[in-house]
Structure formats: C-alpha cells, structure tokens
Amino acid sequence: MRLAVALIFTLVSGCASSRLPVLPTTYYVATTGSDSNAGTEAAPFRTIAQGSRALAPGDTLFIRQGTYAEAMIHRSGGFTFQRGTSMNAMTRYAAYPGEEGKVVIQPPSGNFVMLFGGTAYVEVSGLVLDGANTSGGAVVILRAHDHHNRFLRNEIRNGRQGISGGGEHEIIGNEIHHMTGYGIYTDGDNGLVEGNIFHDLGGYAIHLFQQNHTVNNWVIRNNTFFGNGKGFLWSKTGEMRKTSAVLISRGRNNQFYNNLIYNNHAGIFVGYGASDTLVANNTIYGSDDYGILVSSEHSGSLNARIINNIVWGNRGEQILNTGTNTTLQANFTSDPWVVNAEGGDFHLRAGSPAIEAGVALREVPVDMVGGARPSGSACDAGAFQFNAPPAGSQTYTAPVVPVH
C-alpha cells in the first residue's frame, strides 16, 4: 500500500493543509511468486511484467535470482517502463541486493530482450540480459525520444548488438560480450560510457555514428576492451569485415580517455566527419592492425587531440595520422615497461620511461582507477599513473586473454 502523510495546520485565519510527497515503494518479483500476490518481499509477484505495472515514478522493482523467460518491451506482453522524475528520483528495475548477476532475463523468442519507448529516468541494474533466443538488431533498443536512463553493472550478452540507439544515457560498470556485431551503437548526444568491459564482439565495441546527424559530447572513460573487431557479417554486402575496437566519427567534442585496449583487431579509429575529438591517456597493445588511426576518409577528422597515449606492440602502425590539424603530443610508442602485459597487468613498473612523460590535461585529472594526476612532477602517459595517491583508487588487473 502506498503511504502518504498529511499534515493539517489550523491557523487563526482559517484552516490550511499541506501534503508531503508520496514515499517511493519497493516491489518484488521471484520465480516462486504469484501474480495474484501483493508484490511484497514476503509475497512477491511471479513475472516482471506484473511487477512493472505496479510501479509509480520513483519506485523500485527488485527481482530475485533465477531465469525469467520474458522480455522487457515497453507496452508489450503486459510490461511497461514507468518513467522516473529526475536522475535523483529514478524508477529502478534491479536485481535483489546480493543477487546481482544471478537474475537472467532470457525471452524464448522475439526480436529484443529490452525495448524502451519514450522512457526517461529509469535505472536498470544488476541484471543479465541474454539475447541467445532473439533475432532482432540488438539486445537493448533505446529510441530517439528516450533520455536520461542508466545501465548499471549489468551483463549484456549473446545477440547481434548490445545496446543500440539513444543519447543522454549513462552506461556504467557493465560487461558487454559475445555479440556477432557491435557492443554499443549510439546515435544521440551527451552520453557517458564508464567502467565497462567489452569483449568478444565481432565488430566495434563502441560505434559513435549516425548517417543523418552528428553524435556529440560523449565521454568514454575507464573502460576495458579486448578480443573485439575480429569479424562480423556486413549485411549490405554479405562480406565479413574486421574493425577497430572503437569508432569515433561524425560528431563533435567526444572524449575518449583512461581506457585499456588490448588484443583487438585494431585499436581506435577517428574519422568520418569527427571534429574536436580528444583521445588521451589510453593504453593500447597487441592489436592485429593499428593502434590509433586518425583518418582523412569520408570527411575525415578535424582538430583531433591525441595526447598521453601508450601505444605499443601492435602489428600495424602504432599511431597513423592523415587527419586535418591533428595535435599529436606526448604519446609513447616504445616498450613502456608495464608489470605484465601477458598477465593483464598494465601498470607501469618503477623506472618506466612513460613515467612523467605526459602533460597535464584538465579533462583527465585522475587515472583509470581514480589515482590523482600527476603523482610526481608531471603526468604519466597511459591509463595508469605510477604510484598515484589513492584518491578512491583500486587495484586493476585486466582479464587475461591470449596475445595475438
């Protein structure tokens, strides 16, 4: 039952009443529940669809561990995404606390696992979104009029694309893997992609592009990419194509920094109408082809800044620039003396020539794990600052995959 508190004040001049805001409610779903229940923790609903219909803006739906053979498609099959009211009052669809990664959403058929529609201020967290049985374009579809949604610590797997469409969203701390095509294909503005792991994707892990308009002002930071771009079926021609891990194109003021990119087909491609792009303090290693390519193709790249990157051990060019008015500064392209590249530890060793080889950037005040830059007299190149003060920092070791 929804709670409301009414305070009634009696004044000399008469009576006035003032109502406090309605308090958010938490509902529950479990595979052992029933849709005739009240949706409490003791008497949960059986289906996510039933739980979704109980929500009001700002409520939470906790989903208990298990596999749910249903899709989360707005206004389909009884399911609805209830909008929140702000980033501080989001409606939440979340794994029950302590059961993150154990809640599997796997519809038996259909086009998508999750489809938004005019949805804003919704958070999806701790779920496994599995498209193994779907046949559509992506596991998650965001439409052009969706905005200000957050994907937090989910696993998104087994489809053609992971997340497709939309802008003004936050994609934080997810694992996106085993897509035949792309990880994220976005065509809107003003998004954040932070702290995710992208691996075993046939095409680009991140694809910033839209044919009819620009894609601007994305911040992509603190992510890990490996095993991507090894080949996907290009539908227009039927041929297999290999790609870079990341494509930044056809947009302005996109930032890509503090990322770890290793053992992909290629590293980062900047071009196709990209302008004022920042690529900074990334560590890029072990690509089958190039590390960073700033291209003149199809309107090319204008005013890119390629700064403080460690790019080494790639089979093609480490950094290749044919763009217009590109700034290449303080990049390190020889052995940087990391702790153990084959073991996934790309921190710098004492005495590394990449220590204090960089320049200070206002956009990059900390390293990949939150250590302050600089920690000495100057910033280091690459994603990790050597001996950085622990400003919220944590130890990070990348997943180990074979070196190609």
Stockholm file with secondary structure:
# STOCKHOLM 1.0

chainA/1-404         MRLAVALIFTLVSGCASSRLPVLPTTYYVATTGSDSNAGTEAAPFRTIAQGSRALAPGDTLFIRQGTYAEAMIHRSGGFTFQRGTSMNAMTRYAAYPGEEGKVVIQPPSGNFVMLFGGTAYVEVSGLVLDGANTSGGAVVILRAHDHHNRFLRNEIRNGRQGISGGGEHEIIGNEIHHMTGYGIYTDGDNGLVEGNIFHDLGGYAIHLFQQNHTVNNWVIRNNTFFGNGKGFLWSKTGEMRKTSAVLISRGRNNQFYNNLIYNNHAGIFVGYGASDTLVANNTIYGSDDYGILVSSEHSGSLNARIINNIVWGNRGEQILNTGTNTTLQANFTSDPWVVNAEGGDFHLRAGSPAIEAGVALREVPVDMVGGARPSGSACDAGAFQFNAPPAGSQTYTAPVVPVH
#=GR chainA/1-404 SS CCCCCEEEEEETTEEEEEECCCCCCEEEECTTCCTTSCCCSSSCBSCHHHHHHHCCTTCEEEECSEEECCCEETTBTTBCCCCCSBTTBCEEEEECTTCTTCEEECCSSSSCSEECSSCBSEEEESEEEECTTCCSSCSEECCTTCBSCEEESCEEEEESCSEESCSSCEEESCEEEEESSCSEEECSSSCEEESCEEEEESSCSEEECCSSSCCCCCEEESCEEESCCSCEEETTTTEEECCEEEEEESCBSCEEESCEEESSSEEEEEESSEESCEEESCEEECCSSCSEEECCSTTCEESCEEESCEEESCSSCSEEECSBSCEEESCBCSCCCEEETTTTEEEECTTCTTTTCSCCCTTCSBCTTSCBSCSSSSCCSSSSCTTCCCSSCCCCCCCCCCCC
#=GC SS_cons         CCCCCEEEEEETTEEEEEECCCCCCEEEECTTCCTTSCCCSSSCBSCHHHHHHHCCTTCEEEECSEEECCCEETTBTTBCCCCCSBTTBCEEEEECTTCTTCEEECCSSSSCSEECSSCBSEEEESEEEECTTCCSSCSEECCTTCBSCEEESCEEEEESCSEESCSSCEEESCEEEEESSCSEEECSSSCEEESCEEEEESSCSEEECCSSSCCCCCEEESCEEESCCSCEEETTTTEEECCEEEEEESCBSCEEESCEEESSSEEEEEESSEESCEEESCEEECCSSCSEEECCSTTCEESCEEESCEEESCSSCSEEECSBSCEEESCBCSCCCEEETTTTEEEECTTCTTTTCSCCCTTCSBCTTSCBSCSSSSCCSSSSCTTCCCSSCCCCCCCCCCCC
//
